[in-house]
Amino acid sequence: MMSFVAMLAAIGLTAACWGLYGPVLHIGREDMQSGLRPFICVGVAYFLIAVLTPLALLASRGEKGAWTRQGIVWSLVAGTAGALGALGVILALTFGGKPIYVMPLVFGGAPVVNTLLTATMNKAFDQIKAPFLAGLILVVAGAVTVLVFKPQPAVTPPPSAAAATGGGAGGAAATPARSPIAKGERFLEILASVALTMLSWGAYGPVLHRGQAAMQGSRLRPLVCIGAAYFLIAVLVPLALLVPLADAGRWTGQGIAWSLAGGALGALGALGTILAFACGGKPFTVMPVVFGCAPVINTFATIAMAHTPMTQITPLFLAGLLVVAAGAATVLAFGPRGHAPAPAKA
């Protein structure tokens, strides 16, 4: 019972950190007017929290488990997947994508990829039952609903636009129709970037679980590998893309501080995932719940930080929250538990 409670606490830690990651990083991005510069700060934060700190703890007090070649490789792959997923989101936005459809696609597709990959790696398709699939569908549908119908800040059109649409005295302002693909969007590149994030974040949990198991249940060693991979990809790759993508941002103290905080949240979320696995959680159950709850926390954090009036919260948004909660509970209750050990022979 205590291990189950600890697993729930670890899942809550990951969902809270990854849910706050976006709003906090967005402040750094806006202050530096760049998508790549905050990503570099995230890589630095990962190095400090997920590499230096675990290494210091291992040197001072040690931990169960051992360094193994297989565990290192799987954990590095997991860190690479996490970093490439974050890079995919930034590239999708850089190519003109809008969060209103980029993030629903990501959070809706990643749990599906997670489930299919986990079942393939463990040859456990026989353990996937109808209630679990129903819960997974609820989590995906609820996350998409929350993100699509989340409160949006009111936009006041400029006087010239209001006059052009008949918004003057005695006239009703007309809302111009929006094209599904706005001008300037490089749609194929956006889809490729979204697909990169879906596949990467969907593969993160199963691959990390394999690496931790190969290191005999160690908590800190896989985190070191994740931090090392994330540092390389989140620092070297953005530095190489600053010129090709014509990044016109600037380094600012406030932007760096907020971006480092976002990276710290990401690293703590990775630690929460490892702890959830160490407490007996499986990618089948842990990652769908995280992907279902994180966007809800992200939405409420965005509302609070943007001072959004409660009157902008729609019934569909509240319905999405309930659907995510119901789906998460179903996934936890009916998730695959693994094969029972064979009884000992007399």
C-alpha positions in Angstrom: 0.0 0.0 0.0 2.8 2.4 0.9 4.6 1.7 -2.4 1.3 2.6 -4.3 1.0 5.8 -2.4 4.6 6.6 -3.1 4.1 5.9 -6.8 1.1 8.3 -6.8 3.2 11.0 -5.2 6.0 10.5 -7.8 3.4 10.7 -10.6 2.0 13.8 -9.0 5.5 15.3 -8.9 6.2 14.6 -12.5 2.8 15.9 -13.6 3.1 19.1 -11.6 6.7 19.8 -12.8 5.9 19.1 -16.5 2.7 21.0 -16.2 4.5 24.1 -14.9 7.3 23.7 -17.3 5.5 25.3 -20.3 4.3 28.5 -18.5 7.6 29.1 -16.8 9.6 28.5 -19.9 7.2 30.7 -21.9 8.1 33.7 -19.6 11.8 33.2 -20.4 11.1 32.8 -24.0 9.1 36.0 -24.2 11.7 38.0 -22.2 14.5 36.8 -24.5 12.4 36.9 -27.6 13.7 33.5 -28.6 12.8 29.9 -28.6 16.3 28.4 -28.7 18.1 30.5 -26.1 15.8 29.3 -23.3 16.3 25.8 -24.5 20.1 26.3 -23.9 19.3 27.4 -20.3 17.2 24.2 -19.9 20.2 22.1 -20.9 22.4 23.9 -18.3 19.7 23.3 -15.6 19.6 19.6 -16.5 23.3 19.4 -16.2 23.3 20.9 -12.7 20.3 19.0 -11.3 20.4 15.7 -13.3 24.2 15.2 -13.6 26.2 17.1 -10.9 23.7 16.5 -8.0 23.2 12.7 -8.5 26.9 12.2 -9.0 27.6 14.0 -5.7 25.0 11.9 -3.9 26.4 8.7 -5.4 29.9 9.6 -4.3 28.9 10.6 -0.8 26.3 7.9 0.2 26.1 5.5 -2.7 22.9 3.8 -3.8 21.6 0.3 -4.8 22.1 -0.8 -8.3 25.2 -0.7 -10.6 26.5 0.9 -13.7 25.8 -1.4 -16.7 26.5 -0.9 -20.4 22.9 -1.8 -21.3 21.5 0.5 -18.6 23.6 3.4 -19.7 22.6 3.0 -23.3 18.9 2.7 -22.6 19.0 5.7 -20.2 21.0 7.8 -22.7 18.4 7.0 -25.4 15.6 8.0 -22.9 17.3 11.4 -22.3 17.8 11.9 -26.0 14.1 11.2 -26.6 13.1 13.7 -23.9 15.3 16.4 -25.4 14.3 15.8 -29.0 10.7 16.0 -27.9 11.2 19.4 -26.4 13.1 20.5 -29.5 10.3 19.3 -31.7 7.8 21.6 -29.8 10.2 24.6 -30.3 10.6 23.8 -34.0 6.9 23.4 -34.5 6.3 26.9 -33.1 9.3 28.3 -35.0 7.8 27.0 -38.3 4.6 29.0 -37.5 2.6 26.4 -35.6 0.1 27.5 -32.9 -0.1 26.0 -29.5 -3.8 25.6 -29.9 -3.3 22.6 -32.2 0.4 21.7 -31.7 0.1 20.7 -28.0 -3.2 18.8 -28.3 -1.6 16.7 -31.0 1.5 16.1 -28.8 -0.3 15.2 -25.6 -3.0 13.2 -27.5 -0.5 11.1 -29.5 2.3 10.5 -27.0 0.3 8.2 -24.6 -0.8 6.1 -27.6 2.8 5.8 -28.7 3.8 4.9 -25.1 1.2 2.2 -24.8 2.0 0.5 -28.2 5.8 0.7 -27.7 5.6 -0.7 -24.2 3.4 -3.6 -25.3 5.8 -4.3 -28.2 8.9 -4.2 -26.0 7.4 -6.4 -23.3 5.3 -8.7 -25.6 2.4 -7.9 -23.4 -0.5 -7.2 -25.8 -2.5 -9.9 -24.0 -2.5 -7.7 -20.8 -4.2 -4.8 -22.5 -7.9 -5.1 -21.6 -11.0 -3.1 -22.6 -11.2 -1.0 -19.4 -7.6 0.0 -19.7 -8.1 1.0 -23.3 -11.2 3.0 -22.3 -9.3 4.8 -19.6 -6.5 5.6 -22.1 -9.0 7.0 -24.6 -10.5 9.1 -21.8 -7.1 10.5 -20.9 -6.3 11.4 -24.5 -9.8 12.9 -25.2 -9.8 14.9 -21.9 -6.4 16.3 -22.5 -7.3 17.4 -26.0 -10.5 18.9 -24.8 -8.8 20.8 -22.0 -6.2 22.2 -24.3 -8.5 23.1 -27.1 -11.1 24.8 -24.9 -8.8 26.4 -22.3 -9.5 30.0 -21.5 -8.0 32.5 -24.0 -7.1 36.1 -23.1 -9.4 38.6 -24.7 -7.8 40.4 -27.7 -8.9 43.9 -28.3 -8.6 44.8 -32.0 -6.9 48.1 -32.9 -9.2 51.0 -33.9 -8.4 50.7 -37.6 -9.4 47.0 -37.5 -12.6 47.8 -35.6 -13.6 50.5 -38.1 -12.9 48.2 -41.0 -15.2 45.5 -39.6 -18.0 47.8 -38.8 -17.2 48.1 -35.1 -17.9 51.8 -34.8 -20.9 53.4 -33.2 -24.1 51.7 -34.2 -22.4 48.9 -35.9 -21.7 45.3 -34.8 -18.1 44.1 -35.0 -17.7 41.2 -37.3 -15.3 38.4 -36.6 -13.2 37.6 -39.6 -13.1 33.9 -40.6 -9.8 32.2 -39.7 -8.1 29.9 -42.2 -7.2 26.5 -40.7 -3.7 27.1 -41.9 -2.7 30.7 -41.3 -0.4 32.5 -43.7 3.3 31.9 -43.0 2.8 28.4 -41.5 5.1 25.8 -43.0 2.6 23.0 -42.5 4.7 20.0 -43.5 7.5 21.1 -41.2 5.0 21.6 -38.4 3.6 18.1 -38.8 7.1 16.7 -38.9 8.1 18.5 -35.7 4.9 17.4 -34.0 5.5 13.8 -35.0 9.0 14.1 -33.7 7.7 15.2 -30.3 4.9 12.6 -30.2 7.3 9.7 -31.0 10.1 11.0 -28.7 7.9 11.7 -25.6 5.9 8.6 -26.2 9.0 6.5 -26.2 10.5 8.2 -23.2 8.8 6.1 -20.5 9.3 2.6 -21.9 12.9 3.3 -22.8 13.7 4.8 -19.4 12.0 1.9 -17.6 14.3 -0.5 -19.5 17.4 1.5 -18.6 16.5 1.6 -14.9 15.8 -2.1 -14.8 19.2 -2.8 -16.5 20.8 -0.8 -13.7 19.2 -3.0 -11.0 16.6 -0.4 -10.0 19.0 2.5 -9.5 17.3 5.9 -9.2 20.3 8.2 -9.6 22.3 6.5 -12.3 19.6 6.7 -15.0 19.0 10.4 -14.1 22.7 11.1 -14.7 22.5 9.6 -18.2 19.3 11.6 -18.9 20.9 14.8 -17.8 24.0 14.1 -19.9 22.0 13.4 -23.1 19.7 16.4 -22.4 22.7 18.7 -21.8 24.3 17.7 -25.1 21.2 18.1 -27.2 19.7 21.1 -25.5 22.9 23.1 -25.6 24.9 22.0 -28.7 21.9 21.7 -31.1 20.3 25.1 -30.2 23.7 26.8 -30.5 24.0 25.3 -34.0 20.5 26.4 -35.0 20.7 30.0 -33.8 22.2 31.2 -37.1 20.3 29.0 -39.6 17.0 29.8 -38.0 17.9 33.5 -37.9 17.2 33.7 -34.1 17.0 37.5 -33.3 16.6 37.1 -29.6 18.8 38.5 -26.8 20.2 37.2 -23.5 18.6 38.8 -20.5 19.0 38.1 -16.8 15.3 37.6 -16.2 14.9 35.4 -19.2 17.8 33.3 -18.2 16.5 32.9 -14.6 13.0 31.8 -15.8 14.4 29.5 -18.4 16.7 27.9 -15.8 13.6 27.4 -13.5 11.9 25.7 -16.4 14.8 23.4 -16.9 14.8 22.6 -13.2 11.1 21.7 -13.4 11.9 19.4 -16.3 14.7 17.6 -14.5 12.6 17.2 -11.4 9.8 15.7 -13.5 12.3 13.2 -14.9 13.3 12.3 -11.4 9.6 11.8 -10.5 9.2 9.4 -13.4 12.2 7.4 -12.2 10.8 7.3 -8.6 7.4 6.1 -9.9 9.1 3.3 -11.7 11.2 2.4 -8.6 7.9 2.2 -6.6 6.5 -0.4 -8.9 4.9 1.7 -11.6 5.0 0.6 -15.2 5.0 2.8 -18.4 1.5 1.4 -19.1 0.1 3.3 -16.1 2.6 6.0 -15.2 3.0 7.9 -18.5 -0.7 8.1 -19.6 -1.6 9.6 -16.2 1.3 12.0 -16.4 0.4 13.1 -20.0 -3.3 13.4 -18.9 -2.7 15.5 -15.8 0.2 17.7 -16.9 -1.8 19.7 -19.5 -4.5 20.3 -16.9 -1.9 21.7 -14.5 -0.4 23.6 -17.4 -3.7 25.2 -18.2 -4.4 26.3 -14.6 -0.8 27.7 -14.2 -1.3 29.6 -17.4 -4.6 31.0 -16.2 -3.1 32.1 -12.9 0.1 33.6 -14.4 -1.9 35.5 -17.1 -4.6 36.6 -14.6 -7.3 35.2 -16.7 -10.9 36.0 -15.4 -12.8 33.0 -14.2 -15.7 34.0 -16.5 -13.6 32.7 -19.4 -13.7 29.1 -18.1 -16.2 27.3 -20.3 -18.3 24.2 -19.5 -16.3 22.3 -22.2 -13.1 23.1 -20.3 -14.5 21.8 -17.0 -15.8 18.7 -18.8 -12.4 18.0 -20.1 -10.9 18.2 -16.6 -13.5 15.6 -15.4 -12.7 13.3 -18.4 -9.0 13.4 -17.7 -9.6 12.6 -14.0 -11.8 9.7 -14.8 -9.4 8.4 -17.4 -6.4 8.6 -15.1 -8.3 6.7 -12.4 -9.3 4.0 -14.9 -5.8 3.6 -16.2 -4.5 3.2 -12.6 -7.2 0.8 -11.6 -7.1 -1.5 -14.8 -3.4 -1.1 -15.9 -1.4 -4.2 -16.6 0.2 -5.6 -13.5 2.6 -8.0 -15.1 2.6 -11.8 -15.0 2.3 -13.5 -11.6 5.3 -15.6 -10.7 4.9 -19.3 -11.3 4.2 -21.3 -8.1 7.2 -23.1 -6.6 7.3 -26.8 -7.3 6.9 -29.1 -4.3 
